[in-house]
Every structure is written in C-alpha cells, then in structure tokens.
Amino acid sequence: MPPLFGRLDAGMVAAFGSMGGLSFLAIIGTLAFMPSSHGTSRHRKRPSFREMGRSPLVRGVFATRVTENIGARPSPPSCRFSPA
C-alpha cells in the first residue's frame, strides 16, 4: 500500500485494518439481529406526547439530557450562520 501522506508503517496498517474488520463485523451483527419489517402493522397508533411524558424511561432520558446541557456553552458568534 503506497503512503498518501507521509510514512505508513506496518503498525498503522494493522491498526486501521483491524478497525475496518471490526467495523465490518459490527455492521454484519447489526444487520443479522435487526427485526424484520414485514409482518408488522403500518397502521399502528402512535403514542401522544402526553402518553410519552408519563413513561418513566422518557422522563429519565429527558432529565439526563437537560442536566447535561445546563452548563453547556453556546457556540461563538463566528460559528453561527449569518447571511452575507
């Protein structure tokens, strides 16, 4: 494999090759264990926001997200979109 940027030694080739192999195994495992979509009803009633708000799982996820973002700094003005 020719080096594109600088020197590419055998350790880097092995590291990136193993990362690629593990990623391939992960996608194969994900596809193997995904439930099939045929056989499910497409006309299933979706829960309302009120019903979701009563779920302890949704409340826990919401509380975690809120507490993680309490101290978050907003992005500086130079990073925001501004029309020219």
C-alpha positions, 0 to 999 in steps of 0.5 A, a space after each residue: 500500500 503506497 503512503 498518501 501522506 507521509 510514512 505508513 508503517 506496518 503498525 498503522 496498517 494493522 491498526 486501521 485494518 483491524 478497525 475496518 474488520 471490526 467495523 465490518 463485523 459490527 455492521 454484519 451483527 447489526 444487520 443479522 439481529 435487526 427485526 424484520 419489517 414485514 409482518 408488522 402493522 403500518 397502521 399502528 397508533 402512535 403514542 401522544 406526547 402526553 402518553 410519552 411524558 408519563 413513561 418513566 424511561 422518557 422522563 429519565 432520558 429527558 432529565 439526563 439530557 437537560 442536566 447535561 446541557 445546563 452548563 453547556 456553552 453556546 457556540 461563538 458568534 463566528 460559528 453561527 450562520 449569518 447571511 452575507 
